[in-house]
């Protein structure tokens, strides 16, 4: 039986099935409407099956023959090409995988801003290029195509996009869709990025007291003023203070804690470990003032909406409006620098005060055995320095 030709396939109009010959079981099916489709008749595990291979001219004759030959090889090796095709359909695209990872992690991400940035940056930079590609087919070169246009112009954004693509790829590896993470080594193949300035600007510790004074004299809500000063005094992160609750505070002294403490639960800490903050006398004064603005929600520093915490932008906006070029997080740096330059406390004491992890085991053991009492003195000294 002679093989089909491109000229014949283009010219034929009569409906029916036309065999290609060559022993592959390849046929061209012509419908009454004139539409043309490729099918392959093949015996899989003793059963005759028909497999669709695409339409003509979208799938040319040569491509249809390649597909038919590949199916023939799979059957010869004992595999089922139909099941393999179904499995391929089940593999998600990068966009589909990224959305699954986003929905999977969103309930456990404590920072809503981080959650939205995760998916929005991928929508902006990755989806237009690799969004429609199967997660199993994406190579390092494809990720380079995503990152190259802004790798040097927007280094911080590019690094975050690479990390987020890597998160999706690691999920794909865990799901069995691929064997490795193609984003892992892409950094080595891209140009070296220029060093960027730290956007979390910090005031010199000698300026912090003036900043607190300016905020206390501003027209801001009392909750905002108290939250800001409490944040600085305790050297805490914004979210830790904004979501602080009354049940976390123990003003009365006990055998376990010979001074007032604020115990931040692990769920709200960056390192997911409970953190105990010794409270200075000024911090306790702030808590006493905060009782007058309690809205019944349990939040120490409630926002303007009933039962809602202060927004992340409230404190940052206030600092900028008063003319201070500083980030809220930067006051932790101010505290650290003051501790190093103005006190005799060991570095490990201020590190634990900042809830940083101490990697040196000997130093970590020292910190555990001397931590609370020394930190209590450190935080009181910090408060006295700011009040003076």
C-alpha angles and dihedrals in degrees: 000000000000121000124248119260130213091241092054093047091051093047103041115104104160113103118245143081122295120197118223097204122212095110096272096110090236119160136179111221117203117196126209088255089060094251114143126213137177120232132174125210109208139158112239117186091339096312126107110236137179119220125193114227102182138273132292130276091015087061108039123213093259093052092047089054091050091052092047091049092050091051089050090053092049092052091049089054090052097257131128112236091195093057090044089054091049091050090051090053089053092058107097126231118247090260092051092048093047091052090050091051090048094051091044094054102032095086092054098041104100093193110073091191091057091049094053093044090052095061098030095056090050090049090051102043111015109032096061090058109028102009095103095042120103109256088233094057101051114113133192089259090060091054089048088055088055096048105035098078093061104017094109100026096051104022098165093048091046092052091050093048090051091050092049093048086050091052090055092046093051088053089051090052090051090050092052095245093122141005103232145017109256091194093062099086101023092103091067091055096052128076118276111266124231116250111259128213118255105260091202094085117195133204119232107260090246089065098048097084090053090051091051090049092051092051093048089053094047126099092249122128115277091241090058094048094049093045092052095050091044090051092053095044093051095039088229135152121259097250093047091058100036091055096038113136132204094240089062092063124083111188096171117082121235141173090272095046115026089190137036115285141188111215111202111202119239092245091068097043123094092229092043092238126121111258126205116207118195108221123227122218090257090052089054090050088055092051090051090053091047091060088073092063098045111138096191094256094107093244114131093209106030122192127234092272115073112262093003126116124235112278121252091242096053096079096038093050093049093053092050094045089057090055100255116139095213140114120229089239089052092074087072087060090049089054093047093050092047091051092051096045105032107033140055095225118126115256091244091064094060091041091058090043086060090047091243120155115248108216097189105089095209092051091045090054089050091050093051093051097045102025111105102041094045092044090051089057092044094053091047090051090049090052092048091049091053095044093048 
